[in-house]
């Protein structure tokens, strides 16, 4: 059986720590199945090459079967010009890999129910939904312009733009995912105000006709942000545009207990994929063995499942994480009274021991 080539972007801050833990888990669950190729991106690439993602480093990702990413950025590079900030590397790798669908699960692990900030009666109903976020359109990829008005006052504009095919393809991802779950899609927009959102809603409704078994709901983004807090159990698959998805997925990460627990996958028309945790580089705890590696380890499990169809191995990782949590072992971000506080490297070792 041929090995899978995986581009590995350790990144900045705690990125190298959580990526290192994940590579050990992958080697344990599937020994000898991977060739890992390290890629500099983000702040460390700026230090080394003067830019957040050089062409030849992007090419390594494009030639790989999948890409695994830690986290990038930090205050060290805050003074970089906007076009050369570490986060620009993220936009470039997403565009270069032609990934357009970001998949972020929001699931509360039963042993972490006490970490949920919502009322007990809300959390007990269960939280298990997926946010499907369009990743290559909208304001983030629109025209950005700073200018002065005729009177000399400073002004700026950022353009939100979507084409019909961009909306259609992300809607298909959401509906196909819903078919394997509870057959419910909630499309989130701002169609009462934005022309872009009105097109979004029209195209999503058109795609829905191809999936008669799936129920489609619409919510305005402001209402959706409230309903995720009030009744998270009523959501199954959420589909939305880039900016709304960015905000709502961070909200979702908090209602399930910790941003350090959530993985994500970014997929395109092929199955290569870009896999990462949703947390940032957390430079304040870098090098202190405090970082929770679970989000990145679960991103590795998503890579096995979506890019390599290694479902058995992905299940093994997810079950091992669940067993560690049931044993009451916690890193600082998910620690509560009555549980045992351990380091990030100890968490990795405990997961590996259960594989």
N, C-alpha and C positions, 0 to 999 in steps of 0.2 A: 504493500500500500504506500503510495507516494506521500511524502511529507507536505504539510500545509505551510506556505510561506506567510508569516505574520509580520507586518511592519509594527514596530513598538515605539511609541512616542512617550518617553518617561515624563518629559515636561519639566515644570518648575515646582518649587516648594515641596509639598508632600508627594507630588507626582511620582518621583522615582521610588519612594517607599511603597506606595500602594501597587504600583506596577510590578515591582520586584516580588511582592507577595503573590500577586496574581500569576506571574510566570511560574512560580514554584507550584502553585495549585494545579495549573494546566499540565505541567510536566508529570505531576503525581497521578492525575486522573487519566492522562493519555500519554504515557511515556514514549518518547521517540517519534511522536507524530508531528512535531512542529520544528520549523526553522525560524528563529526570531531574528529580525533585522532592526537594529536600533536607529531611530531617526531623531535628529535634533529639531525641535520646533518650539516657538515661544520665546521667552526671555533668554533662555540659554543659547538659542540659535542667534538672537540679536548680538549677544556677547561674542559668539564664535564667528558669525558670518556677516553681521551688520544688518540682518533682516530676519523676520520671524519664521519664514519658510522658504529657503532657496529652491530653485527649480529642480536641482538634482536630488534634493531630499524629498520633494513632492513626488518625483518619479519613482522613488523606492516604494512609496505608498501605493501609487497607481499600478505597480507591477506585482504587488502582494495580493494574496487571496483574501486578506482582511487586515484591518488596522486597529490596534489597541492603543488607547490614549489615556494618559494620567490626567494632568491638569496643567494649565499654563497661566502665566501672569504673576504679578506681584508689584508692590510699591517701588521696587528698584527700577522699574521701567516706566513709571508713570509720566516721566518727562519726555518720553519718545513722542514724535509727531503722530497724529492719529493714524496715518497710513502705515506706520511702522510699529504699532503697539503689538504686544504678544498675541492679543486676541485676533489680530488680522490673520495670523497663521491658521486659526480655527476656520475662519471664513474661506480661506484659500484652500485648505485641505478638503473641506466639504464640497466646494465648487469643483476642485480638481478630481475628486472621486465620483462626482455626479450623484451624490446622495441627496435626496430631496425629502425623505420621510424620517423624522425623528420619533422613535418609539420610546416612551417613558412609562413604565409601569408604576403605579402607586398602590402598593399592597401593604397592609399592616400585618406584620408577623404577630401571631397570637402571644408569644412571650413578651412582646414589646407593647402590648395594649396600654399598659400604664404610662408609657411615654407619649401617648397621643394627647395633644393639648385640648382636644374636644371633650365635651361632657361624656361621662361614662355611658349614658344611654344611647348616645350617637355612635360612639366607637364600637359598642357591643353589636351593632347591626352589621358590622363588617365594612371594610374599605378595600376594594379590589377593582380598580379601573385602570385603563391605559389611555394616555394622551398621545395622539398621533398629530405631530406638529409639522407643518410644511416648512422646509428648511432653506430653500434657495430663492425665495421671492420676498415680496413685501418691502417694508421700509429699510430693512437691513441691507438689501441689495439694490435699492432704488437710488435715484440721483440725490446727492447730498451737496448743498450749496450754502455758503455764507456770503452775504452781500450787504450792500448799503442801500437804503431807500433814497429817493431823490432829495430828501431833506438831510441826508447824511447819517441817519440813524442806522445802527447795526441791526441786521436781520438774518434769518436763516430759514431754510426749508429742506425737508426730507420727503421724498416722494414714495408713497405706497402704490405698488403696481402689481397686478396679477393678470396672467393670460388664462383663457379658458382651459387649455391643456394642462397647465400647472395645477389648477384646482381639481380638474377631473382625475388626474393620476393620484393625488393624495387622497381623494375621496374613495377611490377604489381600494387603496391600502386599508383604510379604516373599515370599509364594509366587509372586505375579505377577513379582516381580523375579527370583526364582530360575529361572522358566521361560525367561528370556532369558539365563541364565548356565549354570551347571553342574548345575542342578536338585538342589540340596542346601540344605536349611534346618536350621539348628541353633537351637532355642529354648532360651533360658537363663532359669532360674528358681531358686527355693529351695523346691521343693515338698516336701522332706523336713521342713521346719519351718513354712513360712508357708501359712496357709489361702488367702491371695490367690494364691499361686503354684500351689496345687493347682487352683484355678479356671482360672488361666492355662493350665496344661498341658492340662486337659480341653477347653477351647475351641480351643486350637491344634490338638489332635489331631482335633477335629471338622472344622475348616477344611481340614486336610490331606486329608480324604477327597475334596474337590473338585479336588485336584491330584494324581491318581494317578501322574503321571510324576515327581513331586518326592519325594525321600527326606527324611524328617524324623528328626532326632536331638534328644535332650534332654540338657542338661548343667546341673548345679547351678552357680551363679555362682562359687563358690570354685574348683571344678574347672575351669571355663571360663577363669578368669583364669590358671591354670597352663598349660592346653593352648594358649592363644594364644601363650605363650612357647615351649612345647615343640614344637608342630607347627602353626604358623600356616598352612601350605600346605593343610591339610585342611579349612579353613573356606571357605565360599562366601557364603551369606547368613545372617547372625545376626539373630534377632529377640528383643527383650527389653523389659522394662518401663523406666520412666523413670530411676530411680536406678541400676540395674545398667548401663543403657546409657550413662549419663553417665560412669561410672567406666571401663567396658571400652573405650569409644571413645577415652579419653585414653591408656589403655594401648596401644591399637592405633596411635595416632599416634606413639608412641615407637619401636615396633619397626620402623616404616618409615623412620626416620631423623630426622624433624623435625616438630614440631607446626605449623611454619610452612608446610608443604606440603599440608595436608589441608583440603579444602573440605567444606561440608555443605549439604544442602537440607532444608527443613522443608515438608512438603506436607500438603494437606487434601483434601477431596472435590473441590474445584475445582483448577485448575492454576496458581493465582497464585504461591504459594510464597514462602518467606523463605530467602534464600541468604546464607551467611556462612562465613568461615574458622573453624576450631575454636580458634585461638589466642586469647589474651587481649589486653588493651590495652597490655601491656608498657610502662608509663610510664617505666621506667628507660632505654629507648632512644628514646623519642618525640622527634621533631625532629632526630635525628642522622643520618637517611638510612641507618639500618642495618636497618630492618624488611624482612623477606622478603615481597614482595607476591604470591608464587605461590599461596598458599592462597586468597586473595581473588580473584585472577584466575581460578583454576579454579572457584571458586564462581560467578563470572560465566558461565563456560562451562556449568555445571550449569543456571543460569537459562535460558540459550539453549536448552538441550536439553529440560528438563522443562516449562518454562512457555510457551515460544514455538515449540517444534518446529523450531528452527534448528540442526539437527544438523550441517550442513556447516560453519557458523561455529564451533560448539562444537568440532568435530574440528580445525579450523584452530588454535584457541587451544591445545588440548592438544598438538598436534603441535609448535607453536612452543615451548612450554615444554620438551618433550622434546629438541628440537634445541639449545636453550640449555644444558641440562644436559649433553648429549653433548659440547658444545663446552668443557666444563670450567669454566663460569662459575658462581660460587657467592657467595651472601650469607653473612654470618658464621655463621649458624645451621647451614648445611650445608657449610661450608668444611672441606676436608681437605687434607693435604699433597699437592702436585702439581697442585692446581686453582688457579684465579685468583679472588682475592677482589674482589668488586665491591660497589657500594652498591645500595640498594633502587631508586633512580631509574635506575641503569644497568641493573639487571635488567629493569625495565619497558621501557626503550628497546631492549634486546636482543630481548625477546619481540616487541615491535611490529615490529622490523626484519625478523622472520622470518614475519610474517603475509602 
